[in-house]
Amino acid sequence: MTKIGIDGTVFRLDGKALVLQQLSDHRNNIDLNNLRNDGNGWHFAYDRFRRRPVSTPLDGPAEATYTRQVYIPHGLLQFDECPKQSAVDRFNREAAGKGWNIVMPSESLNWRLSGKLPEVMIGDDRFIVDWRLRELRYAHYPVSVIPFAEVEYTDDEEGYEFFYHLDDKVRYEIPEDITELPDRVVLVRIPDEFRLDPVAVAREEDLGEMVYETKYPYRARHAAEVIPLAETYLPEMVADNRLVAYSDVLGAFVLVHPELTTDPHDSRGRMGTVAAVSHRDIQVNIPGDPALRRAYQADALLVFKPLPELMREVDPDRTNSLSEFVHLAEIARWVASGTTTDLTKAFERIRWDEALRDRTTITLQQELQRRRDMGSPDRDHPGIGR
């Protein structure tokens, strides 16, 4: 059945029965056989609010307010259910020029009225827009859902935005205490519901399916704006969080991991102190050249485990050789001292011994995460003493 819009409400034209049936209310039928036929089409006054023909036309200003003079040409019977856009455009130009007060839905809108939901592309990922259920569904894995209730309405009031994981195809929650920009995550902006699916919005408001078509022409597919994290507010947030989270490690004694895959500073296995932090890296001063700072990520720097963990390594009940016991006990004693001299001795002992290093150290990133998990900084941890 060919579809037409009358004052925003969509009707299907049954060419055999000569009946217009409201798409959203099958009980509402307009029998063309009961209307005036001039040989080329049917004329009637349409009640905009009751969505029915008016038997007695109104006079004066009320007619323009409450009714529309509608003409249904016989030629409309010749169209397929979903005509091509070129045919739609020709018909609508003629209808507008002759004042018929009807409009044929676009080709894409016809498919939407037949039940095909719109889509939004996030990069190469295709999501189905289901405004009735308030969700975006990943087309290739429908259980992967992004609820609209969990995304933010943008400040410019033109759409929604959320962080998106490119590999997992889900919304990504940014931790409030973030100190590193996550990998494979972007900021996504999509249009609001009026642009994504004006049909669903109109139906929800009990309005005609095409009531928003003039202001928000229907589009079957949308392209989300994908923004790299470096162009968002996150770098500033990371910088602020780092200053808070890392402030208590300024001056901490660290070891550049001896087994870094790449080290542009050629400082593997060298000791130094944390001189500054930023949203990008940690600046380390190396003894012998304090004016030169080396930039490293927190996971490239080693510190000693908290003393209680070290003491568990020294526990006589553990299976340790005599040599291991002696080394671990001595390292624990130096770490407990916390002086630069003793920490230097401890790092000297373990830096080229992988097994001993694995048992006594963690990365600075792990230490900072441990503190965040505890809820407060451990300023008395001697393993990163000054």
N, C-alpha and C positions, 0 to 999 in steps of 0.2 A: 504494500500500500504506500502510495506517495504521501509524504508528510508536508504540511504547511503550518506556518505560524500565523496566528491571528491575535494581534495585540499581546504578543509574548507567549501565548498558550499554543502548544503544538497539537494539531489534529491529524489523524490518518484518514486518507480519502479511500473509501471502499468503492472502487470504480464499478463494481457489479451491482451493489445495492444502492449506490449513489447516496452514501451516508458519510458524514464527517464524524469521526469518533475521537473524543479527547484522549490523548495518549496516557495521561496520568489518572483518568477517571473514565473507565469504559462504560459507566452508566450514562454519561453525558453524550448524547448523539444528536447530530443535526441532520435531519432528513432533507436532502436537497429536493426531493420530489414535492415537498410542501412549499418550496420557495418559488419566487417569480423567475421564470426562465425566458430570456429574450431571444432564444434560438442559438446563441453563442455561449451562454453561461448563466449563472444564477446570481441574483441580487438579493441582499437582505441587510437589515440593520442589526448589528451585533451588540448585545449587552456586554460591556467590558467586565462587569463584576460577576454577573451570573453565568457568563460564557455561553449565552444562548441567543438565538434570534429574538428580536423584539417584534411582536405582532403589530403593535400600534406605535409608529415612529414618534419620537419626542420632537417638540418644536423648541426653537430658541437655544440659548446657551447650554441648557441641560443636555441637548443632543450631542454636542461636542464633548461634554464631560463624561457622559454615561454610555454613549454608543459610538460605533464605527460603521460607516457604510462599506460593506464588503462585497466583492465581486469574485466569483469562482468561475474561471473560463473553462469551457469544454476541453480545451487543449491540455489541461492539467491531468486528464485521464490517461494521456498517452505516456506519461513518465514512468520509469521503473521505480522500484522502492528506494534505491540509492543511486540517483542519477549522477553523472560525472559533473565536475565542478564547472566546466565550460557551459553545460546546459543550464545549470543552476544560475550562473551569472546572467545568461541571456534572459531567462525567465524573470529574474528579480529586477533587471533593468526595465523590462517592459511593464512589470507590475507597479514599480515605483512611478514610472512615467505616466501611466494611465490611472493612477490613484486607486488601485484595487484593494489596498490595505491588507495585503497578504504578502508573505515572504516564504520562500522555500529555504530550508536549512542547507548550510554548506555541506559538501561531500563528507568532510570529517565530522561535522555535527550530526549528520544523519547516522553515521556509525555509532556515535556516542548515544544517540537516542535509541539505537538498537541494542545497547547494553555494553558496548566496548568502552572500557575505562581509559582515561588519558594516561600518558606516561611522562616521566621526567628522567632525563639522562644525567647521571652524576659521572662525568668523565665518560668511560665506556660502559658503565654499569646502568642497566635499565631497571627502573622502578615503576610499579603500577601505583597510580594515585587513587586511593579509595577514601574520599572525603566522608562518605557515610559512616565508615568505621574509623575515621580519623587516623589513617596510617598510610605509610609508603611500604609496599611489598617488593622485595627483590624478585625480579621476574624469573630468574633461574633457580631460585630457592625460596619459595613463598613463605616459609616459616621465619625467614630473616626479615624482620619488620622494624620500621622506624616510626613510632607513634608520634603524632603531632603534639600530643600532650607533653612530650619530652624535648621539644625543640623550642627555640626562642623566637618571639615575634620581633622583627627588626625595628630599630629606632626610626627608620624612615617610613614605617608603616606600609611597606609594600611587599612584605614577604616574611619568610622564616629563615633562620640560619642555625647551623649545628656543626659540630666537629664530626668528621667521618673517617673511618678506617678503611683505606683503599683495599686492603687484603681481606679483612673480615666482613666487609659490606654491612657494617652496623654503625650506629651512632657511637661516638667515642666521648666518654666522660673525662673532662680535664680535672685532675686533682687540684684542690685549692693550694696545696703546698708544692706544686710542680717546680722542679729545679732543672729539668732537662726537656727540650722539645722532643716529643715522641716521634718516632719514625713512621712513615707511611700514613700520616694523618694530615688532613686538610680541613679548611673551613669551607662549608658549603652554604650557598644562599639560593633559595628557591622562591618563586612567586607566591603570592597569597592565594587563598582558596578561590577568590573571584577570578583570578587569571588561570589557576590550575584547572578548575572544574566549575564554571559558572552554572552548569546544569544542575549539579548536585546541590549547590548553595540555593538555587532557586527552588528546587523541590523541597529542601529542608524548610524553607520559609513559606511553603505552600503557595508559591508563585508559579507563573508560566515558565516552562523550560527555557524560553528564549527571551525572557524579560531583561536579562543583562547582556544580550548579544550585541547591542549597539556599542555599549561602553567597553565590554570585555568580550570581543569576538573569540569564539571557541577555537582552541588549538589542541590537536590530538597529542602532540609531543612538545616537551619543553626541555631546554638545556639549562642545567644548574650552573651557577657561577662557582667555580672551584678556585679557592684562594690558598696559596702556600702559607704555612704558619708564620714564616718570616715576615709576611706582610700584614699580620694581625697584631693584636695587643699582647699576644703571648710572650714574645721576647722581653717586653718590659716587665711582665708579670714574673717571668722566670728570673730576671735580673733582681727584682725586689725580693723574691723568695730566697734566692741564693745568698743575698746579703744577710738575710735573717738566719737561714739554715747553716751557712758556712762561716758566719762571723766568729764563732767560737773556735774555729780551726785555724784562724790566722796565726801564723807563727808555729803551726804544728810541724813536727819533724816527720818527714815522709821519705819513702824509697821509690824511685822511678822503677816500675816493674822491669826486671831483667829480661823478660821474654816478650816485650812488645813486638808486634809484627812489623810495625813501622815506627821510627822515631826520628823525626827531622832534626832534633836537637842532639842526637847521638849521645844521650845521657842514660842509657839503660844501666840499671844497677847503681846509679849514683844517688846520694842522699841530698836532701835539701829541706827548705822550710817554705810553708805556704805564705806567699807575700800579698796576694790579692785574689779576689774572685770576681767573675762577671757572669753574664748570662750564657757566655760561650764556653768558658774554660776556667781553669785554676792556674794562677801564675806561681811558679816555684823558683825560689832563689837557690842556686847551687853554690856551695862554699868554694872559695877561690876566685869567684867572679860574681860578687853580690849585685853588681850593677846590671847584670844580664838575667832577665827573667825568662824561664821556659814555660810555655803554655801547654797544659795537659788536661785531659778529661779526668774526672774523679775516679773512674775505673782503671786508670793507668798508674795510679799512685797507691802504694801499700802502706798500711799502718799495722801495728801489732794488735792482736785480739785483746779484748778486755782481760784484765788480770785473772778474774775467776775462771774464764775459759782456758787461759794458759795453765793455771794451776791444775785443772782437770787433766790436761795433757801430761802433767808431771806425776799424777796420781800413781802410787806404787802398784795399785791393782791393775793398771793398764799393762799391756804387754809391750814393754820397752826393753831394748838392749841396754846394757850398762852405759854405752856411749851415748845412746839417745837420751837416757835419763839425765846424764850429766849435762848434756847440751841444753836440754829443755829446762832443767832446774836453773842453770846459769842465765839463760835468756829471761826466764820469769823473774829472777832477782834483778837483772838490769832494767827490765820494763817497770818493775815495782819502784825502782829508784826514780825513774822518769827524767833523769838529767840528760842533757844533750850528749855528754861523754858516754854514759852507760847505754843510751839508745843507739849511739854510733857503734859501740861494741856489739850490741845485739844484731843490728843490721849487717855488720861485717860478718857475723857468724852465719847468717842464714841466706844472704843474697845469692850465692851461687849454689846453694844446696836446695834443690827443688823440693825434696820430701820434707825437709825441716821448715822450709819457707811456707809450704802449704799447711803445715800444722800450727804455725804461729802467727800468720798474718791474714788480713783481709784487705780488700780494696777500700780506699777512702769513701767511695760511693756506698759500699756495704755498711761501713761504720755510720755514715750519715743517715742511711735508711733505718738502721737499728735505732738510732736516736729518735727519729721521727715516729717509729713504731712504739717507742717507750713513752712518747708524748712530751719529752723534755730533753734538752741537751745534757750530756754527761761530761761536765767540764772537768771532772776529776779523773778522767780516764788517763792513766799515765802513759799508755801506748802512743799517744799523740802529744806528749808533753812538750813544753817549751824549753 
